Structure formats: structure tokens, C-alpha cells
């Protein structure tokens, strides 16, 4: 009779292997920068709404629409990084890291929508130009927007180096595109208000739309790679292999498989060990190899299977009993 199988208990968030980066310095940095991103988005929306009322610029309208979607995207990221940092539980044994990729998909969709809206409005204004008034207010708001966005991108870059968060990476890509588009908006406002060329203002809005579309495509690709379990880079795979083979008792590595879940690397592989090793000795070698991998890739979830390797000892003939 087969004994019933009892499911293993859920991982304890406070103990056990690889509980996740909950409470770590990297996670704290990610939480802080996503909160700051939301605050900057709210401030930019308020300033650009005022500038739009004062100038009627299509470039400002484009920038305001983009900042409004920035707020939604930043809120999604704000929530996603907190959910993704939660430790593994009974329903999510590999953790919640892919929540960041889902947030990045939301960002990509919003940016695509923004690009379509801005592009349509810009094309209409190119055929029906409207004067830009209140140019001084608009220029002032755009300059402050460039300063705030540039500071946020710089802080996001610092946080990304510490965390490797795909959600923060998507947010940074979005705001980096905003930074460049704000420069284009500045050109459009100056052209429309002070050079009596409102058609250039509409053209600047169209450039912003194309830029946003291209940025959204990059964010979408990064999120899709993670959700579809794309392999780690060749350089990382080489580093993983070298870390394991640094022990001369490991004679080979095969069936190496990797994927990302948020900022956490998942690794599975088979290694070749001398078949004459005892079970305990083979276990110690595997544990040491896993430790070397996690030292090179902090927070990695590593599973290594040992395969016997080497010539099979000849069978000892058994004498028939007399």
C-alpha cells in the first residue's frame, strides 16, 4: 500500500534557504525610489496643468498626458515592488518577483496609449495650427520639469545598481524618455510662442509620441523576457559555470537552466561527480557549489543535481555456494 504524500510546509519568511530580499538594503532602496517617483509625477501634473491653461500648447498637452500616465505607471510600480519583495508562501513557492514584470507590462500599455493620443492630437494641430500664448509660464514649467525629472532618473539609476529591479528599470526608462521629450517640448513651446511658428509646436508633440512609442517597446520586451523565462545573459551563464567548476572535484556542468523572477536569479543544473564518492561527500560538494553561486549572485535560488561520472567498477564475480 502506498503511503499518503504529505505536502511540504510553506517556506518560513524568517528562516530557510533564500527567503528573498525582504527588508534588505536593496529592497529598501527600491521602496524609497518608487515612492519618490509617485511624488514627482503628482508635482509635474500640477505644474503642467497650470502651464497648459496658460499657454494652450499642444507640446504641453502632450507632456501633461504623459505625466498623467506616469502617475498611474508609478503607482503600479509602487505597489508591485512591495508585493514582489514578499517572501515565498504556500501559493507562490518561488516568491512573487514576477509581479515587477507585470507592473512593467502595465507601464508599457499606458505608454503606448499615451503615444497614440499625443500623435493624433499633434497631427490635428499640424493641419490646424493654433497660437501658443503664455510662453514664459510654459517655458518655466518645462525647465523645472526637466530639472526634477533629471534628478529622479539619477536617483533611479543609483537604486537600480543596488537592486536590479525590472520595475524600477522600466520606470527609469519611462522617465528618461520623459526627460528627452521635455527638451523637445521646450523647443516646441519656444517655437510656437516666440518664433510665431505653431506648426513646430505640433511637430514637437509628434516627436514626443514617436519617442514614447519606442520607449514602450523596450519596456514591453524586458517584461516579456522575464515572464517568458528568458535565459540569463551568456556572461552570467559563464560566470555560473566557472563558479561551480572552481572545485576540481566537479568534472563537468550540463543542463544549466536559468530564469529571472524580479531581481532574483533562478538556477538549475546537473554536475558530474566521481561515482566512487560517498553520498555524504557528494552532498557536501553540491552545497559548497550552491554557496559559491549565491556568493556571486546574491539572492539566487539554486538547485544542483549530482550525476555519477567515471568508469564503472567491474563487477565482482560471486562464487556459487557449495
C-alpha positions in Angstrom: 0.0 0.0 0.0 1.4 3.4 -1.0 1.8 5.8 1.9 0.0 9.2 1.6 2.1 12.1 0.4 2.2 15.0 2.8 2.9 18.3 1.1 5.9 20.1 2.4 5.2 23.1 4.7 5.3 26.6 3.2 8.6 28.4 3.5 9.1 30.4 6.6 9.7 34.0 5.8 12.0 34.3 8.7 14.2 31.3 8.1 15.1 28.7 5.5 17.0 29.0 2.3 16.7 32.1 0.1 13.8 33.8 1.9 14.1 36.7 -0.5 15.4 40.2 -0.1 12.5 41.3 2.2 13.9 44.1 4.4 17.2 44.2 2.7 19.0 47.4 1.8 18.2 46.8 -1.9 14.5 46.4 -1.2 14.5 49.5 1.0 16.1 51.5 -1.8 13.5 50.2 -4.3 10.7 51.1 -2.0 12.0 54.6 -1.4 12.7 55.4 -5.1 9.2 54.2 -6.2 7.6 56.4 -3.5 9.7 59.4 -4.8 8.6 58.6 -8.3 4.9 58.9 -7.4 5.6 62.2 -5.6 7.4 63.7 -8.7 4.6 62.6 -11.0 2.0 64.4 -8.9 4.1 67.6 -8.8 4.7 67.5 -12.6 1.0 67.0 -13.3 0.1 70.0 -11.2 2.7 72.3 -12.9 1.9 71.2 -16.4 -1.9 71.5 -16.0 -1.2 75.2 -14.9 1.1 75.7 -17.9 -1.5 74.2 -20.3 -4.1 76.6 -19.1 -1.8 79.5 -19.5 -0.4 78.6 -23.0 -2.7 76.2 -24.8 0.4 74.5 -26.2 0.0 71.1 -27.8 3.5 70.2 -26.6 2.5 71.0 -23.0 -0.7 68.9 -23.6 1.4 66.0 -24.8 3.7 66.3 -21.8 0.7 66.6 -19.4 -0.9 63.5 -20.8 2.4 61.6 -20.5 2.9 62.8 -16.9 -0.7 61.6 -16.0 0.1 58.2 -17.3 3.5 58.4 -15.5 1.5 58.7 -12.2 -0.6 55.6 -13.0 2.6 53.7 -14.0 4.5 54.9 -10.9 1.6 53.8 -8.7 1.6 50.4 -10.3 5.3 50.1 -9.8 5.0 51.4 -6.2 2.6 48.6 -5.4 4.3 45.9 -7.5 7.8 46.2 -5.9 6.2 45.8 -2.4 4.3 42.7 -3.5 7.3 41.3 -5.4 9.5 41.6 -2.3 7.2 39.5 -0.2 8.8 36.1 0.8 7.7 32.9 -0.7 4.5 31.4 0.7 2.3 28.2 0.2 0.8 29.5 -3.0 4.0 31.1 -4.5 6.9 28.8 -3.7 9.2 30.7 -6.0 8.3 34.1 -4.5 6.5 37.0 -6.0 9.2 38.5 -8.1 7.3 38.4 -11.4 4.9 41.0 -10.0 7.5 43.5 -11.2 7.3 42.3 -14.8 3.5 42.6 -14.6 3.9 46.2 -13.5 6.3 46.8 -16.4 3.7 45.4 -18.8 1.1 47.9 -17.4 3.6 50.7 -17.9 4.2 49.7 -21.5 0.5 49.6 -22.3 0.0 53.0 -20.8 2.9 54.5 -22.7 1.6 53.0 -25.9 -1.8 54.6 -25.3 -0.2 57.9 -24.5 1.8 57.8 -27.7 -1.3 57.2 -29.8 -3.2 60.1 -28.1 -0.4 62.6 -28.4 0.4 61.6 -32.0 -3.3 62.0 -33.0 -3.5 65.4 -31.3 -0.2 66.6 -32.9 -1.3 65.6 -36.4 -4.6 67.5 -35.9 -2.7 70.6 -34.8 -0.3 70.4 -37.7 -3.2 70.8 -40.1 -5.0 73.3 -37.9 -2.2 75.3 -36.1 -3.2 77.3 -33.0 -1.2 80.1 -31.5 0.8 79.4 -28.3 0.3 82.0 -25.6 1.7 82.5 -22.2 5.1 81.2 -23.4 7.0 82.4 -20.4 4.9 80.3 -18.0 5.2 77.3 -20.2 8.9 77.6 -20.6 9.4 78.0 -16.9 7.3 74.9 -16.1 9.2 72.8 -18.7 12.6 73.9 -17.3 11.5 72.9 -13.8 10.1 69.6 -15.2 13.5 68.9 -16.8 15.3 69.5 -13.6 13.0 67.3 -11.5 12.9 64.5 -14.0 16.7 64.5 -14.4 17.2 64.3 -10.6 14.7 61.4 -10.4 16.4 59.5 -13.2 19.8 59.9 -11.5 18.3 58.6 -8.2 16.6 55.7 -10.0 20.0 54.8 -11.6 21.6 54.6 -8.2 18.7 52.5 -6.8 18.9 50.2 -9.9 22.6 49.5 -9.3 21.7 48.3 -5.8 18.5 46.3 -6.6 18.5 45.3 -10.3 14.7 45.7 -10.1 13.0 45.3 -13.6 10.1 47.5 -12.4 12.5 50.3 -11.4 14.3 49.8 -14.7 11.0 50.2 -16.6 10.2 53.3 -14.6 13.6 54.8 -15.2 13.3 54.1 -18.9 10.0 55.9 -18.9 11.3 58.9 -17.1 14.4 59.0 -19.2 12.2 59.2 -22.2 10.2 62.0 -20.5 13.5 63.8 -19.9 14.3 63.8 -23.6 10.7 64.6 -24.6 10.7 67.6 -22.2 13.6 69.0 -24.2 11.6 68.5 -27.4 8.6 70.2 -25.7 10.8 73.1 -24.7 11.8 73.6 -28.4 8.1 73.4 -29.4 6.9 75.9 -26.9 9.7 78.4 -27.7 8.9 78.0 -31.4 5.2 78.4 -31.0 5.3 81.3 -28.5 8.3 83.4 -29.5 9.1 82.4 -33.1 5.5 82.6 -34.3 5.7 79.0 -35.7 2.9 77.0 -34.0 3.4 74.2 -36.6 6.8 73.5 -34.9 5.0 73.1 -31.6 2.7 70.4 -33.1 5.7 68.8 -34.8 7.5 68.6 -31.4 4.4 66.9 -30.0 4.6 64.3 -32.8 8.3 63.7 -32.0 7.3 63.1 -28.3 4.7 60.5 -29.5 7.3 58.6 -31.6 9.8 58.7 -28.7 7.3 57.3 -26.2 6.3 54.5 -28.6 9.9 53.4 -29.0 10.4 53.5 -25.2 7.3 51.5 -24.6 8.5 48.8 -26.9 11.7 48.5 -24.9 9.8 48.2 -21.7 7.5 45.6 -23.2 10.4 43.5 -24.4 12.1 43.5 -21.0 8.9 42.4 -19.2 8.1 39.8 -21.8 11.6 38.3 -21.5 11.1 37.8 -17.7 7.5 36.5 -17.9 8.5 34.0 -20.7 11.5 32.8 -18.6 14.2 34.0 -20.9 17.7 32.7 -20.1 20.2 34.9 -18.3 22.9 36.5 -20.4 25.8 34.5 -21.8 28.2 36.3 -19.4 26.1 35.3 -16.4 25.9 31.7 -17.5 29.7 31.6 -18.0 30.1 33.1 -14.5 27.8 30.5 -13.0 29.6 27.6 -14.7 33.0 28.9 -13.6 31.8 29.3 -10.0 30.8 25.7 -9.9 33.8 24.3 -11.8 36.3 26.1 -9.5 36.1 23.0 -7.3 38.3 20.4 -9.1 36.1 17.6 -7.8 33.4 18.8 -10.1 34.3 17.4 -13.5 31.5 18.9 -15.6 28.3 21.0 -15.8 25.4 20.3 -18.0 21.6 21.0 -18.3 22.2 24.5 -17.0 18.9 26.4 -16.9 18.3 30.0 -15.7 15.5 32.5 -15.5 14.7 35.7 -13.6 11.9 36.4 -11.1 12.0 40.1 -10.4 15.6 40.7 -9.3 16.1 37.1 -8.3 18.0 34.6 -10.4 16.7 31.0 -10.6 19.4 28.4 -11.4 19.1 24.7 -12.1 22.0 22.5 -13.3 23.5 19.0 -13.2 27.1 18.5 -12.2 29.4 15.4 -12.7 31.0 13.9 -9.7 33.2 10.9 -9.2 30.9 7.9 -8.8 33.1 6.5 -6.0 32.3 9.4 -3.7 30.1 8.6 -0.7 26.7 10.1 -0.6 27.7 12.5 2.2 30.8 13.7 0.3 28.8 14.3 -2.8 26.2 16.3 -0.8 28.9 18.5 0.7 30.3 19.3 -2.7 26.9 20.2 -4.0 26.2 22.5 -1.0 29.6 24.2 -1.5 28.9 24.8 -5.2 25.5 26.3 -4.3 27.2 28.6 -1.8 29.7 29.8 -4.4 26.8 30.6 -6.9 24.9 32.6 -4.2 28.1 34.4 -3.3 28.5 35.5 -7.0 24.7 36.1 -7.4 23.3 37.2 -4.1 19.7 36.1 -3.5 19.8 33.4 -6.3 17.7 30.3 -5.9 20.0 27.4 -6.8 19.2 23.8 -7.3 22.0 21.4 -8.3 21.7 17.7 -9.1 24.7 15.4 -8.9 25.3 12.8 -11.6 27.8 9.9 -11.2 30.8 10.2 -13.6 33.7 8.0 -14.4 34.3 4.3 -15.3 32.1 1.8 -13.7 34.0 -0.6 -11.4 34.0 -4.1 -12.8 31.5 -6.4 -11.2 33.0 -8.8 -8.7 32.1 -12.4 -9.6 30.1 -14.2 -7.0 31.1 -17.8 -6.3 28.2 -20.3 -6.2 27.5 -21.6 -2.8 28.6 -25.1 -2.2 
